[in-house]
Amino acid sequence: MQSNYTVTGMTCGHCVAHVTEEVQAVPGVSEVQVTLEGGRMVVTSEAPVDFDAVKEAVAEAGEYAVVPA
């Protein structure tokens, strides 16, 4: 299953790499695709992933915010 989110505050590829790395570490997440332009993030998982876990991972990556798209 795929969940779509919008991440704000990213300014470069380094930001994208940090967000991707942190969200990839969330239990149950099998793939993360982050696009700098527009802040689109697609999270692929076998079962629904808790939004709070995704939000916490994005915050751990830096000064970014995430909302369901």
C-alpha positions as CSV (number, residue, x, y, z in Angstrom):
1,M,0.0,0.0,0.0
2,Q,1.1,3.6,-0.6
3,S,0.6,6.6,1.5
4,N,1.1,10.1,0.2
5,Y,2.4,13.0,2.2
6,T,3.6,16.6,1.7
7,V,6.9,17.6,3.4
8,T,7.7,21.3,3.8
9,G,11.0,22.9,4.7
10,M,13.3,20.9,2.3
11,T,15.6,23.1,0.3
12,C,18.1,20.7,-1.3
13,G,19.0,17.1,-2.1
14,H,20.7,16.7,1.3
15,C,17.3,17.4,2.9
16,V,15.6,14.8,0.7
17,A,18.3,12.3,1.7
18,H,17.8,12.9,5.4
19,V,14.0,12.6,5.2
20,T,14.3,9.5,3.1
21,E,16.7,7.9,5.5
22,E,14.7,8.6,8.7
23,V,11.3,7.6,7.2
24,Q,12.9,4.4,5.7
25,A,13.8,3.4,9.3
26,V,10.1,3.5,10.4
27,P,9.0,-0.1,11.2
28,G,6.8,-1.5,8.3
29,V,8.1,0.9,5.7
30,S,9.5,-0.9,2.6
31,E,10.2,2.1,0.3
32,V,10.3,5.9,0.5
33,Q,10.2,8.2,-2.5
34,V,10.8,11.9,-1.8
35,T,10.6,14.7,-4.4
36,L,12.2,18.0,-3.6
37,E,10.0,20.1,-5.8
38,G,6.6,20.2,-4.3
39,G,7.7,18.2,-1.2
40,R,5.9,15.0,-2.3
41,M,6.7,11.9,-0.3
42,V,5.3,8.4,-1.1
43,V,5.7,5.8,1.6
44,T,5.2,2.1,0.6
45,S,4.4,-0.5,3.2
46,E,2.7,-3.9,3.6
47,A,0.3,-2.5,6.2
48,P,-0.8,1.0,7.2
49,V,2.0,3.0,9.0
50,D,1.1,5.2,11.9
51,F,1.2,8.8,10.9
52,D,2.7,9.8,14.2
53,A,5.7,7.5,13.5
54,V,6.2,9.2,10.0
55,K,5.8,12.7,11.6
56,E,8.4,11.8,14.3
57,A,10.8,10.5,11.6
58,V,10.5,13.6,9.5
59,A,11.1,15.8,12.5
60,E,14.2,13.7,13.4
61,A,15.6,14.4,9.9
62,G,15.5,18.2,10.5
63,E,13.3,21.3,10.6
64,Y,10.7,19.8,8.3
65,A,6.9,19.4,8.7
66,V,4.7,16.7,7.1
67,V,1.0,16.4,6.4
68,P,-1.1,13.8,4.6
69,A,-1.5,14.7,1.0
